[in-house]
Amino acid sequence: QVQLVESGGGLVQPGGSLRLSCAASGSIFSIYTMGWYRQAPGKQREFVATVTSRGSLYYADSVKGRFTISRDNAKNTVYLQMSSLKPEDTAVYYCNARYLGNDNGWGQGTQVTVSS
């Protein structure tokens, strides 16, 4: 298991930007596929973006062109740069680590609120 701690959430106006960070500990970070998921009130948790151990990137259609996921294996950290934020991006954002298709950890979540 890997321990994950998210940070960087907050309140931002529509059109603004935020960068989320997820710091990992307890295991070999570089082997994991790291991902971001989000859950809005009354909705199921949904996929946002992932970056594999080899650096391949995948995005949900709803965030393509606005969000960028990246990882720094030297710092055991994965990032989510969010731009052109919309009210519908409001959610709790969770960091996830997966290895060979199995979940190896979830963070506690960080709240992102997009509102004027």
C-alpha positions as CSV (number, residue, x, y, z in Angstrom):
1,Q,0.0,0.0,0.0
2,V,1.0,3.6,-0.7
3,Q,0.0,6.5,1.4
4,L,-1.3,9.5,-0.5
5,V,-1.9,13.1,0.6
6,E,-3.5,15.7,-1.7
7,S,-3.2,19.4,-1.4
8,G,-3.8,22.5,-3.4
9,G,-7.6,22.7,-3.5
10,G,-9.6,25.8,-2.8
11,L,-12.1,28.3,-4.1
12,V,-11.5,29.8,-7.6
13,Q,-13.5,31.9,-10.0
14,P,-14.7,30.5,-13.3
15,G,-11.9,30.7,-15.8
16,G,-9.3,30.5,-13.1
17,S,-6.6,27.9,-12.4
18,L,-5.4,25.6,-9.6
19,R,-2.7,23.1,-9.2
20,L,-3.3,20.0,-7.1
21,S,-0.5,18.0,-5.7
22,C,-0.4,14.4,-4.3
23,A,2.5,13.3,-2.3
24,A,3.1,9.6,-2.0
25,S,5.0,7.6,0.6
26,G,5.4,4.0,1.8
27,S,6.3,2.3,-1.5
28,I,8.2,2.6,-4.8
29,F,6.3,5.5,-6.4
30,S,7.7,5.1,-9.9
31,I,6.0,1.7,-10.5
32,Y,2.5,3.0,-10.0
33,T,0.0,4.4,-12.5
34,M,-1.1,7.6,-10.7
35,G,-4.5,9.1,-11.3
36,W,-6.9,11.8,-10.3
37,Y,-10.6,11.2,-9.8
38,R,-13.3,13.5,-8.6
39,Q,-16.7,13.3,-6.9
40,A,-19.3,16.0,-7.0
41,P,-22.2,16.2,-4.5
42,G,-24.8,13.6,-5.2
43,K,-22.7,12.0,-8.0
44,Q,-20.5,9.0,-8.3
45,R,-16.7,9.3,-8.3
46,E,-15.4,9.8,-11.9
47,F,-12.1,9.5,-13.7
48,V,-10.3,12.7,-14.5
49,A,-6.7,11.8,-15.6
50,T,-4.0,9.2,-15.2
51,V,-0.3,9.0,-15.9
52,T,1.3,5.6,-16.2
53,S,4.7,4.5,-14.9
54,R,6.0,5.0,-18.5
55,G,4.5,8.5,-18.7
56,S,1.5,7.8,-20.9
57,L,-1.3,10.2,-20.3
58,Y,-5.1,9.7,-20.4
59,Y,-7.8,12.3,-19.8
60,A,-11.6,12.3,-19.4
61,D,-13.2,14.1,-22.4
62,S,-14.6,16.7,-20.0
63,V,-11.2,18.0,-19.0
64,K,-9.1,17.5,-22.2
65,G,-7.3,20.6,-23.2
66,R,-7.9,22.2,-19.8
67,F,-6.2,19.9,-17.3
68,T,-2.7,18.5,-17.4
69,I,-1.4,15.6,-15.3
70,S,2.2,15.1,-14.6
71,R,4.5,13.3,-12.2
72,D,7.9,13.9,-10.6
73,N,9.3,10.5,-9.5
74,A,12.2,12.2,-7.7
75,K,9.7,13.9,-5.4
76,N,7.2,11.1,-5.3
77,T,4.5,13.5,-6.4
78,V,1.8,13.7,-9.0
79,Y,0.2,17.0,-10.1
80,L,-3.0,18.1,-11.7
81,Q,-2.8,21.5,-13.3
82,M,-6.3,22.8,-13.9
83,S,-7.0,25.7,-16.1
84,S,-10.2,27.4,-17.6
85,L,-12.1,26.0,-14.6
86,K,-15.8,25.7,-14.8
87,P,-18.5,25.5,-12.1
88,E,-19.1,21.9,-13.1
89,D,-15.5,21.1,-12.1
90,T,-16.5,21.6,-8.5
91,A,-15.9,18.4,-6.6
92,V,-13.7,16.6,-4.1
93,Y,-10.6,15.5,-6.0
94,Y,-8.9,12.3,-5.1
95,C,-5.5,10.9,-5.9
96,N,-5.1,7.2,-6.7
97,A,-2.3,4.7,-7.1
98,R,-2.7,1.5,-9.2
99,Y,-0.4,-1.3,-9.9
100,L,-1.2,-4.2,-12.3
101,G,-4.8,-3.1,-12.4
102,N,-5.3,-3.1,-8.6
103,D,-5.9,-0.1,-6.4
104,N,-3.0,0.4,-4.0
105,G,-4.1,3.6,-2.3
106,W,-6.5,6.6,-2.2
107,G,-5.9,10.0,-0.7
108,Q,-8.3,11.7,1.6
109,G,-9.4,14.2,-1.1
110,T,-9.1,17.9,-1.6
111,Q,-12.1,20.2,-2.2
112,V,-12.2,22.3,-5.4
113,T,-14.9,24.9,-5.7
114,V,-15.4,26.9,-8.8
115,S,-17.7,29.8,-8.2
116,S,-18.0,33.6,-8.6
